[in-house]
Amino acid sequence: MTQIPKAPVTRIVKTAGAERISKDAEEKLVEAIEAYTNKLAEATIDLAKHAGRKTIQAEDVELATKHYMRG
């Protein structure tokens, strides 16, 4: 079960230039976004813990995005 609604994903894809998106593609995009977000969240949590914090900060997200989420 996905946690991210499909409608915002469809709007983002259409804003990026797609005229239409199939239901299958919509579902795959939602799955991919959730997988990416989970990995990014894990990386930001690790960085906050390493810094001795329980709270994730914007700098954790920026650093995780730059260093852990390449490719």
C-alpha positions in Angstrom: 0.0 0.0 0.0 1.3 3.4 -1.0 1.3 6.4 1.3 1.8 9.1 -1.3 -1.4 10.1 -3.2 -1.3 9.6 -7.0 -2.9 12.9 -7.9 0.0 15.1 -6.9 2.4 12.8 -8.7 0.3 13.1 -11.9 0.3 16.9 -11.5 4.1 17.0 -11.2 4.6 14.8 -14.2 2.2 16.9 -16.3 4.0 20.1 -15.1 7.2 18.5 -16.3 5.7 18.3 -19.7 3.8 15.0 -20.1 0.4 15.2 -21.8 -0.9 12.0 -20.3 0.3 9.3 -17.9 -1.0 5.7 -17.7 -2.3 4.3 -14.4 0.6 1.7 -14.5 3.2 4.5 -14.9 1.5 6.5 -12.2 1.7 3.6 -9.8 5.4 2.9 -10.7 6.3 6.6 -10.2 4.6 6.6 -6.7 6.5 3.4 -5.8 9.8 4.9 -7.0 9.2 8.2 -5.1 8.4 6.3 -1.9 11.5 4.1 -2.3 13.7 7.2 -2.8 12.1 9.0 0.1 12.6 6.1 2.4 16.3 5.9 1.5 16.7 9.7 1.9 14.9 9.6 5.3 17.2 6.8 6.5 20.3 8.8 5.4 19.0 12.0 7.1 18.3 10.0 10.3 21.8 8.6 10.3 23.3 12.1 9.9 21.2 13.5 12.7 22.2 10.7 15.0 25.8 11.1 14.0 25.6 14.7 15.1 24.1 13.7 18.4 20.6 14.9 17.6 17.1 13.3 17.4 15.7 16.1 15.2 16.4 16.0 11.5 17.4 19.4 10.2 17.4 20.9 6.7 21.2 20.5 6.6 20.8 16.8 7.1 18.5 16.6 4.1 20.9 18.7 2.0 23.9 16.6 2.9 22.1 13.3 2.4 20.9 14.5 -1.0 24.4 15.5 -2.1 26.4 12.6 -0.7 24.1 9.6 -0.3 21.6 9.8 -3.0 23.8 10.2 -6.1 22.7 8.1 -9.1 
